[in-house]
Amino acid sequence: MAQRHRVVIVGGGFGGINAAKALAKANVDVTIVDRTNHHLFQPLLYQVAAGILPEGLIAPAIRSVVGDQRNCQVALAEVQDIDVENRVVIAREPDTGELRLPYDTLVLAAGATHSYFGNEEKFAQYAPGMKTIEDARYLRDGILAKYEMAELETDPAEKKRWLTFAIIGAGPTGVELAGQIAELAHVVLPRDYRHIDTTSTRILLLEGAPAVLPPFDEKLQKWTHDKLTKMGVEIRTNTLAVDMDRSSITVKGPDGSEEIIPCRTRIWAAGVQGSPLARVLAGKLGIDVDRAGRIPVGPDCSVNGRSDIYAVGDIMTLDKLPGVAQVAMQQGKYVGKLVTGRLAGQPAPPPFKYFDKGSMATIGYKAAVAESFGMKMTGVIGFLAWGFIHIMYLVGWGNRFGALYSWLRAMVFSKNRGHRIITFDGAENVAHRGVGGPISKQRLGDNVPVPDAPTELSGMRVSTPDDAS
Ligand SMILES: Cc1cc2nc3c(=O)[nH]c(=O)nc-3n(C[C@H](O)[C@H](O)[C@H](O)COP(=O)(O)OP(=O)(O)OC[C@H]3O[C@@H](n4cnc5c(N)ncnc54)[C@H](O)[C@@H]3O)c2cc1C
């Protein structure tokens, strides 16, 4: 029997899943290869970091998303190379074995990763970003553990340091995180701690541009600025992070002067670059990636004019399209349909055209901004629009109802966060600011003072093992 046309899709995110679905009726064998087993809804990652949503609700298994699609299989492996001559995707299996996936058509949909604008060495270890479920869990540890440290701390200056959070980048992600930390500090946590006033939390939102939410309408920027300020967020625009270490961040203000701010938590929400696979493929084809490490594609999303390689979503660059979910979804669908049509002998479709449905960002409970089809919404209206859109784009009714229930519980009924889970290991890890897996004090080579005398808290004595003997 003749071999069916093989489509390999690298990445089961917004672009990859939509490409696969658009190939459901085609006479092809589709393989989605992803280094995670889940299709991640990144726009709600910050809610995992804030303990509002459990991760499963925003990360259904890719297998279950395409479970009914008989021509589609899924492989858990990390793609490392692409042999464009022999048309083979080369990936590493979790047990380190090599997986070779031959293709007739390749769809590259591997998304983006953080960009520290050339400061990777210095910043990545101290200012984690948020792109994956692991990142969100790590940030949740990073945020909640600081309150635990502050509760145990006896030195007022150190207490303050534990309770200072700096968010670098005031795009939608930075704004959403700042709003969530403010709600934790002012609404959720005050009743739970005995030795700290959580409302004294200092939240700095740093932005290099002159306003928060740079791509948004000026009116919405101002609304967001005022709302965050009322929530206790200290916004500094025209300000850059120029240095950081374990316990401080150095910022350069609009007048060029530098200030060292003591703080234990920095969160990177400032920049992204295309997945390293863009460079791998570009190198193979002898073309250049753009400044943000993205591979250029033609009007039909093909790479270098080839009819066997396409790139969609955050990994590609075309007509200055923004790195948003809608672009990835629409391009994924477009390429899936294009391949289906071509194999059915139909004429090539017109060039890809992006249909902009608008943008939105939440600031907190009953507070969001949205612009769509010329309409500008703020406050409760914006919040309802935001909630409706996000619920509808989650995959599966179970997840939609689950998210709705979690929101009502977290924001309306209990004013609590149902998923405030941290462990000693998690707290220890973030306390020493290592990134990526538990890091011991020895591995960090850090002079972390380990008190050998019991720590005195006002009205409470913490016993050491010696006390028990
Ligand atoms: C915190 C955050 C908030 C956001 N909020 C919004 C928002 O409100 N609205 C909006 O429109 N957009 C938002 N975005 C952007 C949006 O999520 C992206 O534009 C979209 O996910 C891009 O889709 P994609 O398919 O290109 O990549 P992704 O959805 O990132 O999918 C890429 C997939 O490729 C896999 N992968 C990567 N490298 C490899 C490899 N080497 N081997 C195998 N698999 C690999 C990854 O595991 C992932 O599953 C947000 C992004 C983030 C990070």
PDBQT file of the ligand as one rigid body, heavy atoms in Angstrom, charges set to zero:
ROOT
HETATM    1  C1  LIG A 501       2.053  34.591  30.053  1.00  0.00    +0.000 C 
HETATM    2  C2  LIG A 501       1.499  34.771  28.662  1.00  0.00    +0.000 A 
HETATM    3  C3  LIG A 501       0.290  35.418  28.483  1.00  0.00    +0.000 A 
HETATM    4  C4  LIG A 501      -0.241  35.583  27.210  1.00  0.00    +0.000 A 
HETATM    5  N1  LIG A 501      -1.437  36.215  27.077  1.00  0.00    +0.000 NA
HETATM    6  C5  LIG A 501      -1.993  36.318  25.854  1.00  0.00    +0.000 A 
HETATM    7  C6  LIG A 501      -3.274  36.896  25.694  1.00  0.00    +0.000 A 
HETATM    8  O1  LIG A 501      -3.902  37.336  26.668  1.00  0.00    +0.000 OA
HETATM    9  N2  LIG A 501      -3.795  36.952  24.442  1.00  0.00    +0.000 N 
HETATM   10  C7  LIG A 501      -3.124  36.466  23.355  1.00  0.00    +0.000 A 
HETATM   11  O2  LIG A 501      -3.645  36.498  22.244  1.00  0.00    +0.000 OA
HETATM   12  N3  LIG A 501      -1.908  35.933  23.477  1.00  0.00    +0.000 NA
HETATM   13  C8  LIG A 501      -1.320  35.835  24.694  1.00  0.00    +0.000 A 
HETATM   14  N4  LIG A 501      -0.084  35.276  24.824  1.00  0.00    +0.000 N 
HETATM   15  C9  LIG A 501       0.643  34.865  23.624  1.00  0.00    +0.000 C 
HETATM   16  C10 LIG A 501       0.134  33.535  23.107  1.00  0.00    +0.000 C 
HETATM   17  O3  LIG A 501       0.043  32.604  24.151  1.00  0.00    +0.000 OA
HETATM   18  C11 LIG A 501       1.086  33.050  22.022  1.00  0.00    +0.000 C 
HETATM   19  O4  LIG A 501       1.075  34.004  20.998  1.00  0.00    +0.000 OA
HETATM   20  C12 LIG A 501       0.667  31.701  21.479  1.00  0.00    +0.000 C 
HETATM   21  O5  LIG A 501       0.746  30.721  22.482  1.00  0.00    +0.000 OA
HETATM   22  C13 LIG A 501       1.553  31.311  20.303  1.00  0.00    +0.000 C 
HETATM   23  O6  LIG A 501       1.149  30.046  19.837  1.00  0.00    +0.000 OA
HETATM   24  P1  LIG A 501       2.217  29.080  19.189  1.00  0.00    +0.000 P 
HETATM   25  O7  LIG A 501       1.468  27.883  18.723  1.00  0.00    +0.000 OA
HETATM   26  O8  LIG A 501       3.064  29.815  18.235  1.00  0.00    +0.000 OA
HETATM   27  O9  LIG A 501       3.187  28.681  20.380  1.00  0.00    +0.000 OA
HETATM   28  P2  LIG A 501       2.825  27.981  21.772  1.00  0.00    +0.000 P 
HETATM   29  O10 LIG A 501       1.395  28.070  22.084  1.00  0.00    +0.000 OA
HETATM   30  O11 LIG A 501       3.810  28.529  22.726  1.00  0.00    +0.000 OA
HETATM   31  O12 LIG A 501       3.152  26.452  21.488  1.00  0.00    +0.000 OA
HETATM   32  C14 LIG A 501       4.458  26.021  21.218  1.00  0.00    +0.000 C 
HETATM   33  C15 LIG A 501       4.542  24.542  21.555  1.00  0.00    +0.000 C 
HETATM   34  O13 LIG A 501       5.767  24.042  21.053  1.00  0.00    +0.000 OA
HETATM   35  C16 LIG A 501       6.357  23.187  21.991  1.00  0.00    +0.000 C 
HETATM   36  N5  LIG A 501       7.797  23.180  21.754  1.00  0.00    +0.000 N 
HETATM   37  C17 LIG A 501       8.652  24.224  21.827  1.00  0.00    +0.000 A 
HETATM   38  N6  LIG A 501       9.893  23.835  21.508  1.00  0.00    +0.000 NA
HETATM   39  C18 LIG A 501       9.824  22.514  21.231  1.00  0.00    +0.000 A 
HETATM   40  C19 LIG A 501      10.777  21.536  20.854  1.00  0.00    +0.000 A 
HETATM   41  N7  LIG A 501      12.077  21.844  20.676  1.00  0.00    +0.000 N 
HETATM   42  N8  LIG A 501      10.363  20.273  20.669  1.00  0.00    +0.000 NA
HETATM   43  C20 LIG A 501       9.061  19.935  20.839  1.00  0.00    +0.000 A 
HETATM   44  N9  LIG A 501       8.112  20.819  21.204  1.00  0.00    +0.000 NA
HETATM   45  C21 LIG A 501       8.493  22.091  21.380  1.00  0.00    +0.000 A 
HETATM   46  C22 LIG A 501       5.965  23.789  23.320  1.00  0.00    +0.000 C 
HETATM   47  O14 LIG A 501       6.017  22.813  24.352  1.00  0.00    +0.000 OA
HETATM   48  C23 LIG A 501       4.545  24.273  23.044  1.00  0.00    +0.000 C 
HETATM   49  O15 LIG A 501       3.585  23.300  23.355  1.00  0.00    +0.000 OA
HETATM   50  C24 LIG A 501       0.463  35.095  26.086  1.00  0.00    +0.000 A 
HETATM   51  C25 LIG A 501       1.678  34.443  26.266  1.00  0.00    +0.000 A 
HETATM   52  C26 LIG A 501       2.188  34.282  27.539  1.00  0.00    +0.000 A 
HETATM   53  C27 LIG A 501       3.503  33.562  27.729  1.00  0.00    +0.000 C 
ENDROOT
TORSDOF 0
